[in-house]
Amino acid sequence: MSRRERKNMIDYILMVKGGDKRNFIYMTDQDIEHIYETVYSRHETIE
């Protein structure tokens, strides 16, 4: 995953769920992708 993709995923997660960017510092790309996919699928289901 590129830095740009990672940043965009984190920004989306924070926009939808809120939180603090510092929580993502030590997460792996796989962790962030998993959270992103979960948040995205839930958000799409609501709309």
Buried (B, 14 or more C-beta within 10 A) or exposed (E): EEEEEBEEBBEBBBEBEEEEEEEBEEBEEEEBBEBBEEBBEEBEEEE
